[in-house]
């Protein structure tokens, strides 16, 4: 079911329930008020009969009937019965069969002085009346014809009113839902018009304050992320194609030249060596691209890892590759509250690769010593800093240095493919950490890795 229909249904049911409760309240208290009003009228009539007839001693049957004929307050189907203290009927305007039920209430009248009950459509009030030491029971019954007619009109009004109100509620609910969902419908229409070819379009954000505006802002943020991802993908494909095309073109040219012009073994060997070198470049670039793709894998098993061991292995591997760069590991702040030092949750191989990439960049672009410092930023967070005094990078290069295959102006003449830092950042992010770079042209670069420490068991 559409949300529009759900809202209309729920709105209608809610308002109808409130309307029915209100109608039931009006109906119940109207019925109670009519009944109390009529019983009070019957009670007043019984007291009047006792005051005029019994108190004045006009209990002769001829006097009573004469009074009944002249009584202007006579009610529909009125029945008056008077009994003495022994239960003998002194007077009744109804048949004996209809008055027989009064005897069942004699005992109650003696205790409560007043009883009221219903006999079909007739409503009856009985009172206890004393005069000159004698006790009388007076019963007055009648049918509230006018009250019932008014009550029937009330029922009709409530029925017709509720039916009419139901129609109005449905129409109001439909209008309310249409007006409420109109901004969402507009957003849906705008989003449906955005494709991969026009990701620069944005959804109208309205007043930028209510929930609909926040939804539009969220869509725009998502679109900005998608646009950035598409642009990064295009840039990545462009750079990858360029980086792969160059060694492959060199390889093809070398082989074609060798096939056409190499006539002796020495020239053929030289061509083969050149081709092997180009193939190594292609393999290195392909391995880098595969490593970048694997860095997005979040399914690896996270185990307790000693970060200092990963750093030590990376330093050993980098010292072998760059023997002219002395590398030394220093320790920073070490909190006393930590029992297992340098423990993190993650994958030792990935962490070693990340540290090795940072060390490789530091040694590649610096002719001076590289400083490695491992310690704690807080008892809950480890910090590794790798600093060099090499070429450095500008602010523009720092903003783009994490783009795959991007290389700064200072590093284009150095062997590399611009994949080390993107791979490293993804590995650090997979371990819930941060990779920060600080650099300035001619002053070197400092890479800072922050990782959450493993909780002690």
N, C-alpha and C positions, 0 to 999 in steps of 0.2 A: 504494500500500500504506500502511495506517495505521502511524503511528509505533509503536503498541503491537505490531503484528505484526513490524515491522522489528526492534525490540528483542528480542522473543522469538526470532526467527530468528538474529540475530547472537549473542545469549547462548548459544543452543543450539549453534551451530556452533563457537563459541570453546571452550566447555567440552567438547564432544565431541572436538574436535581435541586438547585437552590430555589427555583420557581415553585416546584412541587412542595418543597418543605414550607415555603411561605404560604402557599395555598392551603396546605393541611393545617397550618397554624391558624389562619383566618377561619377556616371551616370549623375547626374544633372549638375555638373560643366563641365563634358566633353561635354554634349549637349550644354551648354551655351557657352563654348569656341569655339566649331565648328561653332555655329551660328554667334557669333561675328566675328570670323575669315572670314567667307564667306561673311557676310554683309560688312565687311571692304573691301574685294576684289571687291564686286559689286560697292561700293562707289568709290574706286580707278578707276575702269573701267569707271564709269560715268564721273568722273573728267577728265580722259584721253580723253574721247570722246569730252567733251566740249573744252578741251585745243587744241586738234589737229584739230577737224573739225570746231567747231563754231568760235574759235578765228582766224583761218586761212581763214575763209570764204568759206570752202569747203562743203557747205550745199546742193550742187546739188545732186540729187538722184543718179546719176551715180557715183559720187565721194564717196558717203556714202556706196554704195553697193560694190564698189571696195575696200574700206577700210575694210569692214566687211569680204570680202573674204580673204584678206591678213593678218587679225588680228590673230596672233599666240596665243593670250590669250583667244580665244573664248571658252566659257563654254558650258556644255551640255544644250540643249534646250534654248540657249541664245536668249533673246529678248531685243532689244534696241528700245526705242521710244523717239522722240524729239518733243516738242511742243513749239510754240511761246507763247508770253505773252497773246494772245487772246484765247489760248487753241486749236489752229489749229495744227493738226499733220503735222510736217515737214518731218518726216521720221519714219518708224517702220519696224522691221524685222518680226513682227508677224501679224496675221490676225486682221482685224478691231474688231472682236468680242472679241478677247483676250485683245486688248488695250483699250477697252471701260471703263474698271474698273479704269484706271489711272486717269480719270477725277475726280473721287471721292476724290482724294488726292491733287488736285491743291491748294485748300484753305490751307491745312495743310503745304504744301511746302512753301507757301507764308509766313507763320508765323514761322515755325520751320527750314526752309532752307533744312531740310533733313528728309525723312520718310522712314520707312522700314516696309514691310508687306509680308504676305505669301498668295499665291494663289494656293492651292493644294500642289503639290510637288515643285512648283516654289517659289523662294524667290526673292523679288523685293526691290530695293532701288531707291528712287526718290530724285533728288537734284535740288536746285534752282541755276541757272547759269546766270550771267549778263555779257553782252559784248556790249560795245559801246552804253550804255543806253538802251539796249533792254534786256528783261528778257526771259529766256528759262527754260523749265522743261525737265529734262533728266531722263528717267526711264530705268534702266538696270535690267533684270530678268534672272535667270538661275537656274539650278538644280545641287546641290552639289553632283554629282555622287560619286566621290572618298571619300568625307567626309562621305556620308551616308554608303558607304561600310565599311569604317573604324569603323563607329558607330555600324553597325550590328555586326562586329567582336567583338567590345567591349561588346555588349549585350550578345553575345554567350560566351565570356570569363567569364563575370560576372555570367551567369547562370550556366555554367559548374563548375566554381570555387566555387560558393556557394553550389552546390550539393556535390562536392567533399569535401568541407570544412565541410559540415554537417556530412558526414560520419566520417571524422577525429575527429570532435567535440564529436560525440557519443562515438567513441573508446577512445578518451582522457578522456571523462567524466567517462566512465566505469573504465578505469585504475586508474584515480585519486580517485574515490570513493572506489575502492577495496583497494588501498594502504592506504587511510585514515581510512577505517573501519576495516582494518586487526587487529589493536590492540584491538578494541572492540570485534571483533569475537573471538580473543584469550582469552579475559577476560570472555566472555560468556561460551566458552568451559571449561575454568578452573573452573568457578563458578558452571557449571552443574555437574562437577565431585566431588564437595564438598557436602557431606551428613552429617547426624547427627552422623555417626560413624567415620568421619574423619574431624571434625571441626578444627583440628590443621593445616590443609593445608591453604595456603595463595595464593593470586593472585599476579602474577609478576607485580611490580610497575614501570617498564620501567625506564625512566630518572628521575622520581620523580619531574618533573617540569611542564610539560604541562598538559592540561585538562584531557587527557586520564590517565596519571599517577595519577592525583588527584582523578579520578574516582576509580582507582584501590586501592589507599590508603583508600578511603572512604569504599570500600567493605571490605578491611582488618580490618578496625576499627569496622565495623559492625560484621564481623566474630569473632573478638576478644570479642565483647560484647555478641554475641550468645554463644560462647564457655564458657565465664564466667557464663552466665545465666544457661547453661546446667549443668556446674559443680556445681553451687549453688543449682540447682534443685536436682541433684543427692545427694549432701551433705544433703540437707534439707530432702529428702525422707529417706536417711539412718538414720539421727538423729531422725526423727519423728517415723520411724519404731522401732528404739531402745527404744526411750522414751515410746512409747505406749506398746511395748512388755513386758517391765519389770513389770509395774503394772498389766497388764493383766495376765502374767505368775504367779505373786504372788497371784492374785485373784483366778486363777484356782487352784493353789496348795492349797490355804487355804480352798476352797470349797471341793476339793477332800479329803483333810485330815479330814475336819469336817464330810463329809459324811461317811468316813471309820472308824473313831475312836471316834468321839464325841458321848458319850452315855448319858450324862446328860445335863441339861439345861444350867448350868454355862459354860461348855466348848463350847457348841453351840453358846452361846451369845458372848463369846470371839472371836470365829471364825467369827461370823457375823460382829462384830465391826472391825476386821481386814479387812474383805472384803469391808466394807463400806469405810474405809480409802483409800483402793486402788482404789475404784470406784471414790472417790473424786479426787484423783490424775489424773485419766483418764479424768474426766469431766473438771478439771482445765486445763489440757493440751489441750483438744479439744477446749475449749473456747479460749485459747490463739491462737491456729491455726486459728480458725474462725476470731478472731480479726485481725490477720495478713492478712488474705484474704480480710477482709472488708477495711483494711487500703489502699488497692489499688483502692478503688472505688472513682472515681473523680466526680460522678454525684450529690454529696450532694449540698444543697443550701448554698451559702455563704452569711452570714448576718453580720452586725456590731456586734462584740463581745468585751466585756471588758476583757482583758487578766488578769488584777489583780483579777477579780472575779473568773476566772478559777483557778488561783494560790491559792487563798484563799480556795476554795472548796477542791482542792487537798491536801493542808496542813492539813485541818480539817480531811479528810479521813485518811491520813497517820498518824496523831497524834493518832487517835483511834486505828489504827493497831499497832503502835509502841509507846506506852505511855512513854517508858523510854527515847525516843529521843525528847528533846525539839526542836521545829521548830519555827523559827522567820523570818518574812518577813521584809527585809530592802529595801529601795528605793535608786537607784543610780541616775544618771544624769537625770534631768527633764527639758527639754527645755521650755522656756517661750512662744515660738511661737506656741506651740501646744495647741489647745483649748480643745478637747476631749481627755483626757489622756488615754493611754493604749488601744486604740481602734484598732482592727484588723478585717479583713474580713475573716470569716471562720465559723466553726462549734464549738460551745461551748463544746459539749460533747467530741468530738475528742481531742480538746486542753486540756481539763481537764484530759483525759486519758493519754495523752502524758506527762503532768507535773507529774501526779501521778506515772507513771512508773519510771521517773527519781528520784523522791523522794523515792520510794520504794527501788530502787537499792542503793541509798545513805544510807538509814537507815539499809538496810539488811547487807551491807558489812562494816559498820562503827559503832564503839562503842562510838564515840564522837558526839558532836553537828554537825548538818548539817546547813550550811549557805545558805540562799535563798535571792538573790538580783534581784530586778526588776527595770529596768530603760530604758533609751534610749541610743543607741550607736550613732545615729544621729537623727535629728528631723524626718527623714523618716523611721527609723528602730528601733524597740524595741529589748531589750536584756534581757534575763532571765538567771541567773547563779545559779547553784546548786552545792555546793562544800562540800566535806567530807574529812576526814583525815583517811580513812580506809585502806583496803588492797592494793588498787591500782592495776594497770595492766602494763605488759611489752609492748614494742613496737609491738611485734608479736601479742599479744592478742588484742591490739588496732586496728590492721589491720583487724582482723577477728571478732571483737566483734559485728558487725552488721549482721553477717551471722545468719540466723534463727537456733535456737536450739544449737548454739555454746556457750560453757561456758569455762571460763578460769580456770587455775589450782587452783587458790585461791578460786574460787566459786563453785567447784564441790561438796563440802561438805555442801553447803547451799541450802535450798529448793528453787527450781526455774527450769525453762525450757529453758532459753536463748531466750525468745521471746519479752521481754519488750523493749530492745533497737531497734531491727528491726522494731517493731510496731511504736515506737516513731519517728524514723527517717522518716518512710513513711508518718506519719501524718504531721510532720513538712514540708516535701517536698510538700505534697498536698497543704499546705498553703504558698507555694513559699518562704519557709524559709530555714535555715541551722541549723544543729545539729553538734556541735564540741565537741570533748572530749580531755581533757588533763589529763594524768595520769602517775604515776611512782610507782613502787612497794614500799610499805611501806609509801608512802607520800600522798595517797588519790587520788581522782578523781574530776575533775571539768567539769561539763556538761554545755555547753553554747548553748542557743536557740536564734536565731535571726529571727525575723519576720517583714515583711514590715508593717508599720503603715497604717491604713486606712486614705484615704484622707478626709479632712474636707469638708462638703457640705455647 
